[in-house]
Amino acid sequence: MADDNKGPGALDESTENAALGDALAAEHAAVWGYGVVGAALGGDARQQAAAAESAHRDVRDQVSALLAGRKADVVDAKGAYALPFPVLSAVDAAALGAVLEDGVAAAWVRVLDQAAERSTRELAVGVLSAAEVRAVGWRAAAGRTPITLAFPGLPGQ
Amino acid sequence: MSATPSPRPPGFSRRTLLAASAAGLALLAAGCSSPPADERETVTTEQADELATQVAVQEALVAAFASAGAADPALAAQVTELAAQADAQLTRLRAASPGGSAPVSSPVAGAPAGPDARVWLRGQVAAAATSHATASVDQSGARAALLGSIAAGLRGQDGRLA
């Protein structure tokens, strides 16, 4: 049951579905992007990228099923995405991994902000936390500072 | 405080992803078509009390950083950034709290001296993260977003302290 939150712009299934649609789009992009990340890495780092890609596939499938079950719009993946910068080294790949996770985190914070269902917030906070844990690893590998963020996913980070 | 993202830039497509550069994904999620949280949210007494509880949890975490730093000066130097982030989180939580009544909390036990302080601090960070994550589920709107974000930030700190 949706939370009782009445008033102008109250949260309901439509606000939640819209945010979930954006989160799904971000997950599609992350799955695609990790293919690029993994291709530029070797050894353990490539395994790390593969594990991250798998995690995003799982979330993507979960959100797709959730939206489809509600007969809401299910955003499809694009065939390809333009990279924010060339990925020519392991450091570039780690930086892209951080960008992907930061983008996903922002989308899931948005879900928390717009969700009407408690179960959706449970999903969101779990996905958001996992994204930030992975992002910490990528920021460290990319030599970015700060390595940790006080407010992952919120504007201004 | 408003954890509600800023309005979506005109013409920005929700389906535009990496093409929008490094900030693209963040902008995607920053799109907002609803009124600011302050206009659309009512806070129940229960939610206010729970948020006050989370302020107390964060106060205890900030105190834990100080305690761990006193117990192990080398650790203090290593976690300066993390401690500052915990402090920033506390400031934001206080600003978001409508002033509910928090339960009287027990003072945090002091950190053990030496290398064990790091393990102890990590436990405090993880416990605070779990507490904020759980609380975020019972909140809504900007408060849920803020608590969830802070929980995620502390999960990241937990990993860094490992």
Interface residues (C-beta under 8 A of the other chain):
Chain A: D3 N5 K6 G7 P8 G9 A10 L11 T15 A18 G21 D22 A23 A25 A26 H28 A29 W32 G33 V75 K78 Y81 A82 L83 P84 F85 V99 L100 D102 G103 V104 A105 A106 A107 W108 V109 R110 L112 D113 Q114 A115 A116 R118 R121 E122 A124 V125 G126 L128 S129 A130 A131 E132 V133 A135 V136 G137 A140 P146 I147 T148 L149 A150 F151 P152 G153 L154 P155 Q157
Chain B: A3 T4 P5 S6 R14 R15 L17 L18 A19 S21 A22 A23 G24 L25 A26 L28 A29 A30 G31 S33 S34 P35 A37 E39 R40 E41 T42 E81 L82 Q85 A86 A88 Q89 R92 A129 A133 S136 V137 D138 Q139 S140 G141 A142 A144 A145 L146 G148 S149 I150 A151 A152 G153 R155 G156 Q157 D158 G159 R160
